[in-house]
């Protein structure tokens, strides 16, 4: 009997414990690392809210705070945009608003993170003002005061953007040296010179910038700013660097000014070429640079395609340093001759460390121009598109991306004429259907001896050419020997589902001239329609519809 009572008491106790656990589970606070609203959805909701709402969302939980802090409305934006001023009086009025805005922001309990933008009229623009020479000095005083205010409030600035004419180069020697930048994450410095003075540089950064301390600084963009042998110690933690208007000798100072760089951009598209510019093939100095830093993972080059080719310094770096990812954008002048451009660039320096064989992707890259993302996925807009060639190493993690920028005909030719260099080593090829003509033109009567997998993407349909595939299949010319071809995939990843005639597909595949073993055909997002002779395609290849 006692045992039975003990059993009932035990059962009752267990029930009480279960109820307690259920109650605790129901009333326990939600884990700070979880949220029922996905981050992407929450960020889109905040786009339609107010700044006060974003600040309130940041106080809900850790995950929401991360989304709010990544949103533009979380920060106070303070700007003195002098480029748009038409008079000294207008610049003075903007300066007063700048001082009030930055003062109010740092004294607001909610705002302790600032995005600050400062620009100034150029000397030529100041000369056009009708205020008179006696008042022009007021612009200098306004800018000096603004820079001093920025220096005082550096402990609150997350993003700093300064774009000034060369006449203000002494500012860096006077200011931005006495205060640390504890929360600064992004920095942009631009010093423009006179048009006849060439690309610069026009100013230098002091080694003790930000009092040697900017622990959160991860991204730096410099234009017309000189790098010297004395490193800027505040750049020790920088990961992303963009440099514009530098000579090749300046590359000597990149590794020790930015020792932690993982992403480096060298942009040379907007500068005039002269003997100080990296666009020219300069003699190798006694201490030629052989590396841009041991941590560099991605190098981006924006170059003019011309008969000059690559500068010696840059070629030396590419041949010596195994950089995992390189992206090159080629832009040709309208007067450049196609043959000169095509002969100037070879892929050898860029592919020096890329293991063979390759996977090559040829595609069109369009900028988004539709009203909504959904519209874009349903039907891409017929906007101008750049030609992109990507080369992946199948034996390692190396990747190369080459983009032909406008004007397209010359730069595209320069890029496509390098295809024969890659052909002997291509095992996998992905090509947009609108580029098939160019592919056969450059490799006509050639061969892809190692090609095993071919993918044709239907990702750029032309609205006014509904039968573009049919026209190419029946009127196109050229043949490519692919004796080891094993599989062919027709693919469309967009929401629409293109339909192609099976006889047209057979005609196109026949021009790839597969060997004795017929390749397998796989269709993904593409519908095959039967032609006059429905057995033609099945007699050529084994079909598998995915």
Residue, then its C-alpha position, 0 to 999 in steps of 0.5 A: x500500500x505504501x508503495x502505491x501511495x509513493x507511486x501516486x505521489x511520484x506521478x503527481x510530482x512528475x506532472x508538476x515538474x512537467x507543467x513547470x517546464x512547459x510554463x517556463x518554456x512558454x514564458x522564457x524570453x526568445x533567444x537573443x540570436x533568433x528572430x521570426x522575421x528574416x533579416x532581408x525582410x526586416x531590412x526591406x520593411x525599414x526602407x519604408x519606416x522612419x529614423x525613429x523606428x529604425x532606432x527602436x528596432x535596434x533596441x529589440x534584440x541582438x539580431x534586430x540590432x544588427x539589421x538596424x545598424x546596417x541600415x542607412x537610417x541608423x546613422x546621422x548623415x552630415x554633409x557640406x557639399x561645396x561642389x554644387x555651390x554657385x557663390x561664396x554666400x551659398x557656401x557659407x550658408x551650407x557651412x553653417x548648416x554643417x556645423x549645426x548638424x554635426x553638433x546636434x548629432x553628437x549631442x543626441x543620445x541616439x546618434x553616436x555614429x556619423x557619416x560625414x561628407x565634405x567637398x569644396x569648389x575647385x579654384x576654377x569654380x571659385x574664379x567664376x563666382x561673382x562675389x569678388x576676390x575679397x570674399x573668396x578667402x571665406x571658402x578657405x576659412x569655412x573648409x578649415x573650420x569644417x575639417x577642424x570640427x571633423x577632427x574634434x568629433x572623430x570619435x563618433x565618425x563611422x564613414x568619412x568622405x573628403x573630396x578637396x582641390x589640391x590647394x588644401x593639401x596642407x590640411x592633412x599636415x595641420x589636422x586629423x592627427x591629434x584625435x584617434x578614430x575608434x569607430x571609423x570603418x570607411x575612409x575616402x580621400x580625394x585631392x584633385x589637381x589642375x587639368x594641366x598638372x596630370x594625374x598627381x598625386x597632390x597630397x601625402x598622408x602623415x604617418x600619424x594620421x588619426x593619432x595612429x589609431x583607427x582599429x575599426x578601419x577596414x576600407x580605404x579609397x585614395x585618389x591623388x594622395x601620395x603613398x610614401x616609405x613611411x607607413x600610415x600606422x592607422x591603416x594597419x587593419x585595413x582590408x579593402x583598398x582602392x587606389x587611383x592616380x598612382x605611378x607604378x613606383x607607388x606600388x612599392x609602398x602598398x605592402x607596408x602601408x596596407x599590410x592586412x590588405x585582402x582586396x585591392x583595386x587599381x582604377x586607372x580609367x579616369x586619368x590622363x596618361x603621362x610618364x608618372x602613370x601606371x598605364x605606361x610601361x615604365x622601366x623597372x626601378x632598382x627595388x622592383x616590387x614583387x608582391x602586393x602583400x601576403x594576405x591579398x586575395x582579390x586584385x581588381x584592375x581597371x585598364x585602358x586596352x591599348x598597344x602599350x600593354x601591361x606596365x612592367x611593374x604590374x607584369x612582374x607582380x602577376x608573374x611572381x605572386x599567386x593571387x587567388x582572384x583577379x578581375x580585369x576591366x578593359x576599356x578601349x578608346x573609340x579611335x583604337x585599332x582592334x588589331x592593336x588592342x588584341x595584340x597588346x594583351x595576353x593572358x599569360x601574366x594573369x594565368x601564370x599561377x592558375x592550374x590547368x585545366x580550366x572552366x571558362x564562362x562567356x556571358x553578358x552582364x547587364x546592369x539591373x534596369x527594371x522597376x522591380x526584381x521580379x520583372x527583371x527575372x521574368x524578362x531581362x531588359x534589352x539594355x547594353x551589356x558588357x562581355x564577361x569572360x571568367x576563367x576558373x581553375x579546376x585544379x585549384x581555387x584560382x579565378x580570373x574575370x575579364x570584362x570588356x567595357x564600352x565602347x564594346x566592339x573594340x574591347x570585346x574583340x581584344x578579349x575574344x581574340x585571346x580565346x585560342x590561348x585558352x582553348x587547349x586547356x578548357x575542360x568545361x565551357x559555359x556560353x550564353x546563346x547570344x555569344x555562340x556566333x562570336x565563339x564560332x568566329x574566334x575558334x572556327x576550324x579550331x578545336x577544344x581537345x579537352x572539352x568534356x562538358x558544354x553548357x549553353x545558357x538562355x539568359x539574354x533573350x532579345x525581345x525583337x528576335x524571337x527566333x534568334x536561336x533558329x536564325x543562328x542554327x540555320x544561318x550561322x557558320x563555323x565548326x569546332x572540333x570537340x572529340x572528347x565532348x561528353x555532355x551538353x546542357x541547355x539551361x535557363x535559370x530565369x522565370x520564363x521557359x524558352x522553347x527551341x526546335x529540336x532540329x535547330x539544337x541538333x544543327x548547333x550541336x553538330x557544329x561542335x563536331x563531337x567524337x564517335x561517342x555521342x554526347x548526352x543532352x540535358x535540358x534545364x528550364x528549356x523546352x524542346x519542341x518537335x520539328x518536321x522530323x522528330x527523330x532527328x535529335x534522338x538519333x544524334x544524342x541520348x536525351x534526358x529532360x531535367 
